């Protein structure tokens, strides 16, 4: 045990850094042998930890021993090739190394002046992605729009909603607070982050309208139009709508052209959330999912879901940055500097809620440069192929049924035995440890979800999932 207060020396950092990188590489190699879902009971991890912190520093070997003996058993392995739950949060070697480099540099990129490379690399990579995904040119930083990395699609939605709120109120809410007249719109299948954003932004949950969906779980544009007109007649001020490309429950695709036309007619800010499915637009053959995106005032997708970039990394674009920056900009004296005053630089603190920000662009830059556009397309296509193969197996089995269309890499399905049978099947396959599934409810029926997107998932893992499901069903 050490009894001094010295820092880790560069040589110690080299030695222990190699140990950690080796541990991570070994972990990835043995992932398939570990139960995907942690088997820890509530309180197990804390019970294994000492009640008080160490008085003196401890050997690094002791830290890594506790990672192995305490942290690892309490970890659910999102990087496992048997991970089919929720949506993926896939990481990769270049992303992890980019994250390490970001931590080593330790910059705080709140202003251009606090680290020019942090800002300019981010702007450049977000412009790259406009071309890579074939997004509307209005999102490029070279015009009135531009992109920024947020921590999540939830915060992207909040920023979009705040900008929409101020545009609709003439920036009165920022100055005097709201009067309860502004309304927002989403479908019954929209992610819960929109309701949270409505609450945080002060519109009030009672002013969020959940628009009905069609048989494909997609928003009905006519119902959106009717809801807006009803609010206008009641003296409300419709301000914001969110359309989704790939809903969380079923990957439903809201019809952007028709929704966009409704929003444009009534002057609403249209935010499009493609948190998971947006990665598919790397491939030209899947870009039909974003037809109508030219109507959007803002758009986001998460490379930390399906583009091999570890959490957190959400890419958020606006058509016109003026309203966003004006709504979120506060400039105290201690942040004033010549670069900001010149008007020639971007200060991303004005594009988000927090002041501070990490150098997230490094890991995204590493991923794009390591894989290249074609490499990323290859892996996206493989995941879609695997999901479509699984959907075919379900569709061909008389004991099972597809619960929704499967346009990409999410399959919603169920056993024909009913809700309780499906719950028991899911619990059984998750208890096996080889795979992990999650569920939703569609048409008020319990529905199983299989999402293919983990970095290491291959044919044999999807085949194993199908075998375990059939065995659990007694087939």
TORTI-768265 format. One record per residue: x, y, z of N, C-alpha, C in turn; residue in one letter. Coordinates in steps of 0.2 Angstrom, whole numbers, padded with zeros to 4 digits, always signed. Example, Ala and Ser with C-alpha at 12.3 -4.5 7.8 and 13.67 -1.06 7.14 Angstrom:
<rs>
+0066-0028+0039+0062-0022+0039+0066-0016+0039a+0064-0011+0035+0068-0005+0036+0064+0000+0039s
</rs>
This chain:
<rs>
+0004-0006+0000+0000+0000+0000+0004+0006+0000x+0002+0011-0004+0006+0017-0004+0004+0022+0001x+0009+0026+0004+0007+0031+0009+0009+0038+0007x+0010+0039+0000+0012+0046-0002+0006+0048-0007x+0007+0054-0008+0001+0057-0012+0003+0059-0019x+0008+0055-0022+0011+0057-0029+0006+0055-0034x+0006+0058-0040+0002+0056-0046+0005+0050-0049x+0001+0047-0053+0004+0042-0057+0009+0044-0062x+0015+0042-0063+0020+0044-0067+0018+0042-0074x+0021+0045-0079+0020+0043-0086+0022+0036-0087x+0027+0034-0084+0029+0027-0085+0024+0022-0082x+0022+0024-0076+0016+0020-0073+0010+0020-0077x+0009+0025-0080+0003+0026-0084+0004+0022-0091x+0010+0021-0093+0011+0017-0099+0010+0010-0097x+0012+0008-0092+0012+0001-0090+0005-0001-0088x+0001+0003-0084-0006+0001-0082-0010+0002-0088x-0009+0007-0092-0013+0008-0098-0013+0002-0103x-0007-0001-0103-0007-0007-0107-0011-0013-0104x-0011-0013-0097-0014-0018-0094-0022-0017-0095x-0024-0011-0095-0031-0010-0096-0033-0011-0103x-0029-0009-0108-0031-0011-0115-0031-0018-0116x-0026-0022-0113-0026-0029-0114-0032-0032-0110x-0034-0029-0105-0040-0032-0101-0046-0031-0106x-0047-0025-0109-0053-0024-0113-0053-0029-0119x-0047-0030-0122-0046-0034-0128-0048-0041-0126x-0046-0043-0120-0047-0050-0118-0055-0051-0116x-0058-0045-0113-0065-0045-0112-0069-0046-0118x-0067-0042-0124-0071-0043-0130-0070-0050-0133x-0064-0053-0132-0063-0060-0134-0068-0065-0130x-0069-0064-0124-0073-0069-0120-0080-0067-0119x-0082-0062-0122-0089-0060-0121-0094-0065-0122x-0093-0069-0127-0098-0074-0129-0099-0080-0123x-0094-0080-0119-0094-0085-0113-0098-0082-0107x-0099-0076-0107-0102-0072-0101-0110-0072-0102x-0114-0073-0096-0121-0072-0097-0122-0065-0099x-0126-0064-0104-0128-0057-0107-0130-0052-0101x-0135-0055-0098-0139-0050-0093-0135-0052-0086x-0134-0047-0082-0131-0048-0076-0135-0052-0071x-0132-0057-0067-0136-0061-0063-0136-0058-0056x-0133-0052-0055-0133-0049-0048-0140-0047-0046x-0141-0048-0039-0147-0046-0036-0146-0039-0034x-0152-0035-0033-0151-0028-0030-0147-0028-0023x-0142-0024-0023-0138-0023-0018-0131-0027-0018x-0131-0032-0022-0125-0036-0022-0118-0032-0023x-0118-0028-0028-0112-0024-0029-0110-0020-0023x-0115-0016-0020-0113-0012-0015-0111-0016-0009x-0114-0022-0008-0112-0026-0002-0105-0029-0003x-0102-0029-0009-0095-0031-0010-0090-0025-0010x-0093-0019-0009-0088-0014-0008-0087-0012-0001x-0081-0009+0001-0080-0007+0008-0084-0001+0009x-0086+0000+0016-0091+0005+0018-0087+0012+0017x-0080+0012+0018-0077+0018+0018-0071+0018+0012x-0070+0024+0010-0064+0025+0005-0058+0023+0008x-0053+0021+0004-0046+0020+0007-0043+0026+0009x-0039+0025+0015-0035+0031+0018-0029+0033+0013x-0026+0027+0011-0020+0028+0007-0021+0025+0000x-0017+0027-0005-0018+0024-0012-0017+0017-0012x-0020+0014-0016-0020+0006-0017-0016+0004-0023x-0013-0002-0024-0010-0004-0030-0015-0005-0035x-0012-0003-0041-0017-0003-0047-0019-0011-0048x-0016-0015-0046-0018-0022-0047-0024-0024-0043x-0025-0020-0037-0031-0021-0033-0037-0018-0036x-0036-0013-0040-0041-0010-0043-0044-0015-0049x-0039-0017-0053-0041-0022-0058-0044-0028-0055x-0042-0031-0050-0045-0037-0047-0052-0035-0045x-0054-0029-0042-0061-0028-0040-0065-0027-0047x-0062-0024-0052-0066-0024-0058-0068-0031-0060x-0063-0036-0060-0065-0043-0062-0070-0046-0057x-0069-0045-0051-0073-0049-0046-0079-0045-0043x-0080-0039-0044-0086-0035-0042-0089-0032-0048x-0086-0028-0052-0089-0024-0057-0092-0029-0063x-0087-0034-0065-0089-0038-0070-0096-0042-0069x-0096-0045-0063-0102-0049-0062-0109-0045-0061x-0108-0038-0060-0113-0034-0060-0115-0030-0066x-0111-0032-0071-0112-0029-0078-0117-0033-0083x-0121-0029-0086-0125-0032-0091-0121-0031-0098x-0120-0036-0102-0115-0035-0107-0118-0033-0114x-0119-0026-0114-0121-0023-0120-0117-0025-0127x-0111-0026-0126-0107-0028-0132-0107-0035-0133x-0110-0039-0130-0111-0046-0131-0114-0047-0138x-0111-0052-0142-0114-0054-0148-0121-0057-0147x-0123-0059-0141-0130-0061-0140-0135-0055-0137x-0132-0049-0138-0137-0043-0136-0142-0042-0142x-0148-0043-0140-0153-0042-0145-0159-0037-0142x-0157-0034-0136-0162-0031-0132-0162-0023-0134x-0168-0020-0132-0169-0013-0133-0166-0011-0141x-0161-0006-0141-0158-0005-0147-0150-0006-0145x-0146-0007-0150-0139-0008-0148-0136-0002-0146x-0130-0003-0142-0126+0003-0140-0119+0001-0142x-0118+0000-0149-0112-0004-0151-0105+0000-0151x-0100-0002-0148-0094+0001-0148-0089-0003-0152x-0083+0000-0153-0078-0003-0157-0071-0001-0155x-0066-0004-0157-0059-0002-0156-0057+0005-0157x-0058+0007-0163-0056+0014-0164-0060+0019-0160x-0067+0018-0159-0070+0022-0154-0068+0023-0147x-0066+0017-0145-0063+0017-0138-0057+0020-0137x-0053+0019-0143-0046+0023-0143-0047+0030-0143x-0052+0032-0147-0053+0039-0148-0056+0042-0141x-0060+0039-0138-0062+0041-0131-0056+0041-0126x-0052+0037-0127-0046+0037-0122-0042+0043-0124x-0041+0045-0130-0037+0051-0132-0040+0057-0130x-0047+0057-0130-0051+0063-0128-0050+0064-0121x-0050+0058-0117-0049+0059-0110-0042+0061-0108x-0037+0059-0112-0030+0060-0111-0029+0068-0112x-0032+0070-0117-0031+0077-0119-0034+0082-0114x-0040+0079-0111-0044+0082-0106-0046+0090-0107x-0048+0091-0113-0050+0098-0115-0057+0099-0113x-0059+0105-0111-0066+0107-0110-0068+0112-0116x-0072+0109-0121-0073+0113-0127-0079+0118-0127x-0080+0121-0121-0086+0125-0121-0086+0131-0126x-0080+0134-0128-0079+0139-0132-0074+0137-0138x-0074+0140-0143-0069+0139-0148-0062+0141-0145x-0062+0146-0141-0055+0148-0139-0053+0143-0134x-0057+0139-0130-0054+0134-0125-0051+0128-0129x-0052+0127-0135-0049+0122-0139-0051+0122-0146x-0048+0126-0150-0051+0126-0157-0052+0120-0161x-0047+0115-0160-0048+0109-0163-0054+0105-0161x-0056+0106-0155-0062+0102-0152-0068+0105-0156x-0069+0111-0157-0074+0114-0161-0074+0113-0168x-0068+0114-0171-0068+0114-0178-0068+0106-0181x-0065+0102-0177-0066+0095-0179-0073+0092-0179x-0077+0095-0174-0084+0093-0173-0088+0096-0179x-0087+0102-0181-0091+0105-0186-0089+0101-0193x-0083+0099-0194-0081+0096-0200-0084+0089-0200x-0083+0085-0195-0086+0078-0195-0094+0079-0196x-0097+0083-0193-0104+0084-0194-0106+0086-0201x-0102+0090-0204-0103+0091-0211-0101+0085-0216x-0096+0081-0214-0095+0075-0217-0102+0071-0217x-0105+0070-0211-0110+0066-0211-0116+0068-0215x-0117+0074-0216-0122+0077-0220-0122+0073-0227x-0116+0073-0230-0115+0070-0236-0115+0062-0235x-0112+0059-0230-0113+0052-0229-0120+0049-0229x-0124+0053-0226-0131+0051-0225-0136+0054-0230x-0133+0058-0234-0137+0061-0239-0143+0066-0236x-0141+0069-0231-0146+0074-0228-0146+0080-0232x-0152+0084-0231-0153+0090-0234-0147+0095-0234x-0144+0098-0239-0139+0103-0239-0140+0109-0234x-0146+0110-0232-0147+0115-0227-0144+0114-0220x-0142+0108-0219-0139+0106-0212-0132+0107-0212x-0129+0109-0218-0122+0110-0218-0120+0117-0214x-0114+0117-0211-0112+0123-0207-0110+0129-0212x-0109+0127-0218-0107+0133-0223-0113+0137-0225x-0119+0135-0223-0125+0140-0224-0128+0142-0217x-0134+0143-0217-0137+0145-0211-0138+0140-0205x-0137+0134-0207-0138+0128-0202-0132+0126-0199x-0132+0119-0198-0126+0116-0195-0127+0111-0190x-0122+0107-0188-0123+0102-0183-0119+0102-0177x-0121+0098-0172-0117+0098-0166-0118+0091-0163x-0113+0089-0158-0114+0083-0155-0117+0084-0148x-0123+0081-0147-0126+0081-0140-0125+0074-0137x-0126+0074-0131-0125+0068-0127-0130+0062-0129x-0136+0064-0131-0142+0060-0132-0147+0063-0136x-0151+0059-0139-0157+0061-0143-0162+0065-0139x-0162+0063-0132-0166+0067-0127-0164+0074-0127x-0158+0075-0126-0156+0082-0126-0156+0086-0132x-0156+0082-0138-0157+0085-0144-0164+0088-0145x-0169+0083-0143-0176+0085-0143-0177+0091-0139x-0174+0091-0133-0175+0097-0128-0173+0103-0131x-0167+0103-0134-0164+0109-0138-0169+0112-0143x-0171+0107-0147-0175+0108-0153-0182+0111-0150x-0185+0109-0145-0191+0111-0142-0190+0118-0139x-0184+0120-0136-0183+0126-0133-0183+0131-0139x-0179+0129-0144-0179+0134-0150-0186+0135-0153x-0190+0130-0154-0196+0130-0156-0201+0135-0152x-0200+0134-0145-0204+0138-0141-0202+0145-0141x-0196+0147-0142-0194+0154-0143-0196+0157-0150x-0196+0153-0155-0198+0155-0161-0205+0157-0161x-0209+0152-0158-0216+0153-0158-0219+0159-0154x-0215+0160-0148-0217+0166-0144-0213+0172-0145x-0209+0173-0150-0205+0179-0151-0200+0180-0146x-0198+0174-0143-0193+0175-0138-0196+0178-0131x-0202+0178-0130-0205+0180-0124-0205+0175-0119x-0205+0169-0120-0204+0164-0114-0198+0165-0111x-0192+0165-0115-0186+0166-0112-0185+0172-0107x-0189+0177-0109-0189+0183-0105-0194+0183-0099x-0200+0181-0100-0205+0182-0095-0209+0175-0093x-0207+0170-0096-0210+0163-0094-0216+0162-0098x-0218+0156-0098-0224+0154-0102-0231+0155-0099x-0236+0155-0104-0243+0157-0102-0247+0151-0103x-0244+0145-0105-0248+0139-0105-0251+0138-0112x-0250+0143-0117-0254+0142-0123-0250+0138-0128x-0244+0137-0128-0240+0133-0133-0241+0126-0133x-0242+0123-0138-0244+0116-0139-0238+0112-0143x-0237+0106-0141-0233+0101-0145-0236+0095-0147x-0234+0092-0152-0237+0086-0155-0232+0080-0156x-0234+0074-0155-0230+0068-0157-0235+0062-0158x-0233+0057-0160-0238+0051-0160-0238+0047-0154x-0243+0043-0153-0243+0038-0147-0237+0034-0147x-0233+0033-0152-0227+0029-0152-0221+0032-0151x-0221+0039-0151-0215+0043-0150-0211+0041-0143x-0205+0042-0144-0201+0041-0138-0203+0045-0132x-0202+0043-0126-0204+0046-0120-0200+0053-0119x-0194+0053-0122-0190+0059-0121-0194+0066-0123x-0199+0065-0128-0202+0071-0130-0207+0073-0124x-0210+0069-0121-0214+0071-0115-0209+0074-0110x-0204+0071-0109-0199+0074-0104-0197+0081-0106x-0195+0082-0112-0193+0089-0115-0199+0094-0114x-0205+0092-0115-0211+0096-0115-0211+0099-0107x-0210+0094-0103-0210+0096-0096-0204+0100-0094x-0198+0099-0096-0193+0103-0094-0193+0109-0097x-0195+0110-0103-0195+0116-0107-0201+0121-0104x-0205+0118-0100-0211+0122-0097-0217+0123-0101x-0218+0119-0106-0224+0119-0110-0230+0115-0106x-0228+0110-0102-0233+0107-0098-0235+0101-0101x-0235+0095-0098-0237+0089-0101-0244+0089-0104x-0249+0093-0101-0256+0094-0103-0256+0097-0110x-0250+0100-0112-0250+0103-0119-0247+0099-0124x-0246+0093-0122-0243+0088-0127-0248+0084-0130x-0249+0084-0137-0254+0080-0140-0251+0074-0143x-0254+0068-0141-0252+0062-0144-0256+0060-0149x-0254+0060-0155-0258+0059-0161-0258+0052-0163x-0264+0050-0165-0265+0042-0166-0261+0040-0172x-0260+0033-0172-0256+0030-0177-0260+0026-0182x-0258+0024-0187-0261+0019-0192-0259+0012-0190x-0261+0007-0195-0260+0000-0193-0253-0002-0193x-0249+0003-0196-0241+0001-0196-0238+0005-0190x-0242+0008-0186-0239+0011-0180-0236+0018-0182x-0238+0021-0188-0235+0027-0190-0240+0033-0189x-0238+0039-0187-0242+0044-0186-0247+0046-0192x-0253+0047-0191-0258+0049-0196-0258+0057-0197x-0255+0059-0203-0255+0066-0204-0261+0070-0204x-0267+0066-0206-0273+0070-0205-0275+0071-0198x-0273+0066-0194-0275+0067-0187-0271+0072-0184x-0264+0073-0186-0260+0079-0184-0263+0085-0186x-0265+0086-0192-0269+0092-0194-0275+0094-0190x-0279+0089-0189-0285+0090-0185-0283+0092-0178x-0278+0089-0175-0276+0091-0168-0274+0098-0168x-0270+0100-0173-0268+0107-0173-0273+0112-0174x-0278+0110-0179-0284+0115-0180-0288+0116-0174x-0289+0110-0170-0293+0111-0164-0290+0115-0159x-0283+0115-0158-0280+0119-0154-0280+0126-0156x-0279+0128-0162-0280+0134-0165-0287+0137-0163x-0292+0133-0164-0299+0135-0163-0300+0137-0155x-0296+0133-0151-0297+0134-0144-0292+0140-0141x-0289+0143-0146-0284+0149-0144-0277+0147-0142x-0275+0141-0143-0269+0138-0142-0264+0141-0147x-0257+0140-0146-0252+0142-0151-0248+0136-0153x-0250+0132-0158-0246+0126-0159-0239+0128-0161x-0234+0125-0158-0227+0127-0159-0222+0121-0162x-0223+0115-0160-0218+0110-0161-0221+0103-0163x-0218+0100-0167-0220+0093-0169-0214+0088-0169x-0214+0082-0167-0209+0077-0168-0211+0072-0172x-0208+0070-0177-0209+0064-0181-0203+0059-0180x-0205+0053-0181-0199+0048-0179-0198+0044-0185x-0192+0043-0187-0189+0038-0192-0187+0032-0188x-0191+0027-0187-0189+0021-0183-0191+0022-0176x-0197+0021-0174-0200+0021-0167-0196+0016-0163x-0196+0017-0156-0193+0013-0152-0196+0006-0151x-0203+0006-0151-0206+0000-0150-0206-0005-0156x-0207-0002-0162-0208-0006-0168-0204-0004-0174x-0200+0001-0174-0197+0004-0180-0201+0007-0185x-0207+0009-0183-0212+0012-0187-0209+0019-0190x-0211+0020-0196-0208+0026-0200-0214+0031-0201x-0213+0036-0198-0218+0042-0199-0218+0045-0206x-0223+0046-0209-0223+0049-0216-0221+0056-0216x-0214+0057-0217-0212+0064-0216-0214+0069-0221x-0215+0067-0228-0218+0072-0233-0225+0075-0230x-0229+0071-0228-0236+0073-0227-0236+0077-0220x-0232+0074-0215-0231+0078-0209-0228+0084-0210x-0223+0084-0214-0219+0091-0215-0224+0096-0218x-0228+0094-0223-0233+0098-0226-0238+0101-0221x-0240+0097-0217-0244+0100-0211-0241+0105-0207x-0235+0103-0205-0231+0108-0201-0229+0114-0204x-0228+0114-0210-0226+0120-0214-0232+0124-0215x-0238+0121-0216-0244+0125-0217-0246+0129-0211x-0245+0126-0205-0247+0129-0199-0241+0133-0195x-0235+0132-0198-0229+0136-0195-0226+0133-0189x-0227+0126-0188-0224+0122-0183-0216+0121-0184x-0212+0120-0179-0205+0118-0180-0206+0110-0180x-0203+0107-0185-0203+0100-0186-0196+0097-0184x-0196+0093-0179-0190+0089-0177-0191+0082-0179x-0186+0079-0182-0186+0072-0184-0181+0068-0180x-0183+0063-0176-0179+0059-0172-0178+0052-0176x-0172+0051-0178-0170+0045-0181-0164+0042-0177x-0165+0042-0170-0160+0040-0165-0156+0034-0167x-0160+0029-0169-0157+0022-0170-0157+0021-0178x-0163+0022-0181-0163+0020-0188-0159+0025-0193x-0157+0031-0191-0154+0035-0195-0147+0033-0198x-0144+0028-0194-0138+0025-0197-0139+0022-0203x-0145+0019-0204-0146+0015-0210-0145+0019-0217x-0146+0026-0216-0145+0030-0222-0138+0031-0224x-0133+0028-0221-0127+0027-0224-0127+0023-0231x-0132+0018-0231-0133+0014-0237-0138+0017-0242x-0136+0019-0248-0141+0022-0252-0148+0018-0253x-0148+0012-0252-0154+0008-0253-0159+0009-0247x-0157+0011-0242-0161+0012-0236-0163+0020-0235x-0161+0024-0240-0162+0031-0238-0170+0033-0239x-0174+0029-0242-0181+0030-0243-0184+0032-0236x-0181+0029-0230-0184+0030-0224-0184+0038-0222x-0180+0042-0225-0179+0049-0223-0182+0053-0229x-0186+0051-0233-0189+0055-0238-0194+0060-0235x-0193+0066-0237-0197+0071-0233-0193+0075-0228x-0187+0073-0227-0183+0077-0222-0181+0084-0224x-0182+0086-0230-0181+0093-0232-0186+0097-0228x-0192+0095-0225-0196+0099-0221-0194+0100-0214x-0189+0096-0212-0187+0097-0205-0183+0103-0203x-0185+0106-0197-0181+0111-0195-0175+0109-0191x-0176+0102-0188-0170+0099-0185-0171+0092-0185x-0165+0088-0184-0164+0081-0185-0159+0079-0181x-0160+0072-0179-0154+0069-0175-0154+0062-0176x-0148+0059-0175-0147+0052-0175-0141+0050-0170x-0141+0044-0168-0136+0042-0163-0131+0037-0166x-0125+0040-0167-0119+0035-0169-0118+0030-0163x-0120+0032-0157-0119+0028-0151-0124+0022-0151x-0128+0022-0155-0133+0016-0156-0130+0011-0161x-0129+0013-0167-0128+0008-0172-0122+0010-0177x-0118+0014-0175-0113+0016-0179-0106+0016-0176x-0106+0011-0171-0099+0008-0168-0096+0014-0165x-0099+0019-0162-0096+0024-0158-0099+0024-0151x-0095+0022-0146-0097+0021-0139-0101+0027-0137x-0106+0026-0132-0110+0031-0129-0105+0036-0125x-0106+0042-0125-0112+0045-0128-0110+0049-0134x-0115+0049-0139-0114+0053-0146-0120+0053-0150x-0123+0059-0149-0129+0060-0154-0127+0066-0158x-0129+0065-0165-0128+0071-0170-0134+0074-0171x-0134+0081-0170-0140+0085-0170-0139+0091-0175x-0144+0092-0180-0143+0097-0185-0149+0102-0185x-0148+0108-0186-0153+0113-0187-0153+0116-0194x-0159+0117-0197-0159+0121-0203-0156+0128-0203x-0158+0131-0198-0156+0138-0196-0154+0139-0189x-0148+0140-0188-0145+0140-0181-0147+0146-0177x-0150+0151-0180-0151+0157-0177-0156+0157-0171x-0161+0153-0171-0166+0153-0166-0163+0148-0160x-0160+0143-0162-0156+0139-0157-0151+0143-0153x-0147+0146-0156-0142+0150-0153-0144+0156-0149x-0149+0159-0151-0152+0165-0147-0156+0162-0141x-0159+0156-0142-0163+0154-0136-0158+0151-0131x-0152+0149-0132-0148+0146-0127-0142+0150-0125x-0141+0155-0128-0135+0159-0127-0135+0164-0121x-0130+0163-0117-0129+0168-0111-0122+0169-0111x-0120+0175-0111-0113+0177-0111-0111+0181-0105x-0109+0178-0100-0106+0182-0094-0099+0185-0095x-0097+0189-0092-0091+0193-0093-0085+0188-0093x-0085+0183-0088-0079+0178-0088-0078+0174-0094x-0083+0174-0099-0083+0170-0105-0081+0174-0111x-0081+0180-0110-0080+0185-0116-0073+0184-0118x-0072+0184-0125-0065+0183-0128-0065+0186-0135x-0059+0187-0137-0059+0191-0144-0062+0186-0150x-0061+0180-0149-0063+0175-0155-0071+0176-0155x-0074+0175-0149-0081+0175-0149-0084+0182-0151x-0081+0187-0149-0083+0194-0151-0082+0196-0158x-0077+0192-0162-0076+0193-0169-0082+0190-0173x-0086+0186-0170-0091+0183-0174-0089+0178-0179x-0083+0176-0179-0080+0171-0184-0080+0164-0182x-0082+0163-0176-0081+0156-0174-0088+0153-0171x-0088+0147-0170-0094+0144-0167-0092+0142-0160x-0096+0144-0155-0096+0142-0148-0101+0137-0147x-0100+0131-0146-0105+0126-0145-0109+0126-0139x-0106+0130-0134-0110+0130-0128-0117+0133-0129x-0117+0137-0135-0124+0140-0136-0128+0136-0140x-0126+0129-0141-0130+0125-0145-0133+0119-0140x-0132+0120-0134-0134+0114-0129-0136+0117-0122x-0138+0113-0118-0140+0116-0111-0134+0117-0107x-0129+0112-0106-0124+0113-0102-0119+0118-0105x-0115+0121-0100-0109+0125-0103-0103+0121-0105x-0101+0116-0101-0095+0112-0103-0097+0106-0108x-0092+0104-0111-0093+0099-0116-0086+0095-0118x-0087+0089-0119-0081+0085-0120-0079+0085-0127x-0073+0082-0129-0071+0081-0136-0074+0075-0139x-0080+0075-0140-0083+0068-0142-0082+0067-0150x-0080+0072-0153-0079+0072-0161-0073+0067-0162x-0068+0066-0157-0063+0062-0159-0064+0055-0160x-0069+0052-0156-0070+0045-0157-0074+0044-0163x-0079+0049-0165-0083+0048-0171-0078+0049-0177x-0073+0053-0177-0068+0054-0182-0064+0048-0183x-0062+0045-0177-0058+0039-0178-0062+0033-0181x-0069+0033-0179-0073+0027-0182-0074+0028-0189x-0075+0034-0192-0076+0035-0199-0070+0034-0203x-0064+0036-0200-0058+0035-0204-0056+0028-0203x-0057+0024-0198-0055+0017-0198-0059+0013-0202x-0065+0014-0202-0070+0009-0206-0070+0012-0213x-0070+0019-0214-0072+0021-0221-0080+0021-0222x-0082+0024-0226-0089+0024-0228-0092+0017-0230x-0088+0014-0234-0089+0007-0237-0089+0002-0231x-0084+0003-0227-0084-0002-0221-0090-0001-0217x-0092+0005-0215-0098+0006-0211-0104+0003-0215x-0105+0004-0221-0111+0002-0225-0111-0006-0225x-0105-0009-0225-0105-0017-0225-0108-0019-0219x-0106-0016-0213-0109-0019-0207-0116-0018-0206x-0118-0012-0208-0126-0010-0208-0130-0015-0212x-0127-0017-0218-0131-0021-0222-0131-0028-0219x-0125-0030-0216-0125-0037-0213-0130-0037-0207x-0131-0032-0203-0136-0032-0198-0143-0033-0200x-0144-0029-0206-0151-0029-0209-0152-0036-0212x-0147-0039-0215-0148-0046-0218-0149-0051-0212x-0146-0050-0207-0147-0055-0201-0154-0054-0198x-0156-0048-0198-0163-0047-0195-0168-0050-0200x-0167-0048-0206-0172-0051-0211-0172-0058-0212x-0167-0062-0211-0167-0069-0210-0171-0071-0204x-0170-0068-0199-0174-0070-0193-0181-0069-0194x-0183-0063-0197-0190-0062-0198-0193-0067-0203x-0189-0070-0208-0191-0075-0212-0193-0081-0208x-0188-0083-0203-0189-0089-0199-0196-0089-0195x-0197-0083-0192-0203-0082-0189-0209-0082-0193x-0209-0079-0199-0215-0079-0203-0216-0086-0206x-0211-0090-0207-0213-0097-0209-0215-0102-0204x-0215-0100-0198-0216-0105-0192-0224-0104-0190x-0228-0109-0191-0235-0108-0189-0236-0106-0182x-0232-0107-0177-0233-0106-0170-0231-0099-0169x-0228-0095-0173-0226-0088-0172-0228-0083-0177x-0228-0077-0176-0230-0072-0180-0226-0066-0180x-0226-0062-0185-0223-0055-0185-0228-0050-0182x-0226-0046-0178-0231-0041-0175-0231-0034-0179x-0226-0033-0183-0225-0027-0186-0221-0028-0192x-0221-0023-0197-0216-0024-0202-0209-0023-0200x-0204-0026-0203-0197-0026-0201-0193-0023-0206x-0193-0016-0207-0189-0013-0213-0182-0013-0212x-0179-0014-0206-0172-0014-0205-0169-0019-0201x-0167-0018-0195-0164-0023-0191-0167-0024-0184x-0173-0022-0184-0178-0024-0178-0183-0028-0180x-0184-0034-0177-0190-0038-0178-0194-0039-0172x-0201-0037-0173-0206-0037-0168-0210-0044-0169x-0211-0048-0164-0214-0054-0166-0217-0057-0159x-0221-0062-0160-0224-0065-0154-0226-0072-0156x-0226-0076-0150-0229-0083-0151-0236-0083-0151x-0239-0087-0154-0247-0087-0155-0250-0089-0148x-0246-0091-0143-0249-0093-0137-0252-0088-0132x-0251-0081-0134-0254-0076-0130-0248-0073-0125x-0250-0068-0122-0246-0064-0118-0242-0068-0113x-0245-0072-0109-0242-0075-0104-0237-0080-0106x-0238-0083-0112-0233-0088-0115-0227-0084-0118x-0228-0078-0120-0223-0074-0123-0219-0072-0117x-0222-0070-0111-0218-0068-0106-0213-0073-0103x-0216-0079-0103-0212-0085-0100-0207-0087-0105x-0208-0086-0111-0203-0088-0116-0197-0083-0116x-0199-0076-0115-0194-0071-0114-0190-0072-0108x-0193-0074-0102-0189-0075-0096-0185-0081-0097x-0187-0086-0100-0183-0092-0101-0177-0091-0105x-0177-0087-0110-0171-0086-0115-0167-0081-0111x-0169-0076-0108-0165-0072-0104-0161-0075-0099x-0164-0080-0095-0161-0083-0090-0156-0088-0092x-0156-0090-0098-0151-0095-0101-0144-0091-0101x-0144-0085-0102-0138-0081-0102-0135-0080-0109x-0137-0084-0114-0134-0084-0120-0136-0078-0125x-0142-0075-0123-0145-0070-0127-0149-0065-0122x-0150-0059-0125-0155-0055-0121-0160-0052-0125x-0166-0052-0124-0171-0049-0128-0175-0044-0123x-0179-0039-0126-0183-0035-0122-0190-0035-0126x-0195-0032-0123-0202-0032-0126-0205-0026-0126x-0211-0025-0129-0215-0019-0129-0222-0022-0130x-0227-0017-0131-0234-0019-0132-0236-0016-0138x-0239-0020-0143-0241-0017-0149-0249-0020-0150x-0253-0015-0151-0260-0017-0151-0262-0020-0145x-0259-0018-0139-0261-0020-0133-0259-0028-0132x-0254-0030-0135-0252-0037-0135-0245-0037-0133x-0243-0041-0129-0235-0041-0127-0232-0044-0133x-0226-0040-0135-0223-0042-0141-0215-0042-0140x-0212-0047-0142-0205-0048-0141-0201-0044-0147x-0195-0042-0145-0191-0038-0150-0184-0041-0150x-0182-0042-0156-0175-0044-0158-0172-0039-0162x-0167-0035-0159-0164-0030-0162-0156-0032-0164x-0155-0032-0170-0148-0035-0172-0143-0029-0173x-0138-0028-0169-0134-0022-0170-0127-0022-0166x-0126-0027-0162-0120-0028-0158-0114-0029-0163x-0109-0026-0161-0103-0026-0166-0101-0033-0168x-0101-0037-0163-0099-0044-0164-0104-0049-0166x-0110-0047-0167-0115-0052-0169-0114-0055-0176x-0115-0061-0176-0114-0065-0183-0120-0070-0184x-0120-0073-0189-0125-0078-0191-0127-0083-0185x-0122-0086-0182-0123-0091-0177-0126-0088-0171x-0125-0082-0169-0129-0079-0164-0136-0078-0165x-0138-0076-0171-0145-0075-0172-0148-0082-0173x-0145-0087-0176-0148-0094-0176-0149-0097-0169x-0144-0095-0164-0145-0097-0158-0151-0094-0154x-0152-0088-0156-0158-0085-0153-0164-0088-0155x-0165-0090-0161-0171-0093-0164-0171-0100-0161x-0166-0104-0160-0166-0110-0157-0168-0110-0150x-0166-0105-0146-0168-0104-0139-0175-0102-0138x-0177-0098-0143-0184-0096-0142-0189-0102-0144x-0187-0106-0149-0192-0112-0150-0191-0117-0145x-0186-0118-0142-0185-0123-0136-0189-0120-0130x-0189-0114-0129-0193-0111-0123-0200-0112-0124x-0202-0111-0131-0209-0112-0132-0211-0119-0133x-0207-0124-0132-0208-0131-0132-0209-0134-0139x-0206-0130-0144-0206-0132-0151-0199-0135-0153x
</rs>
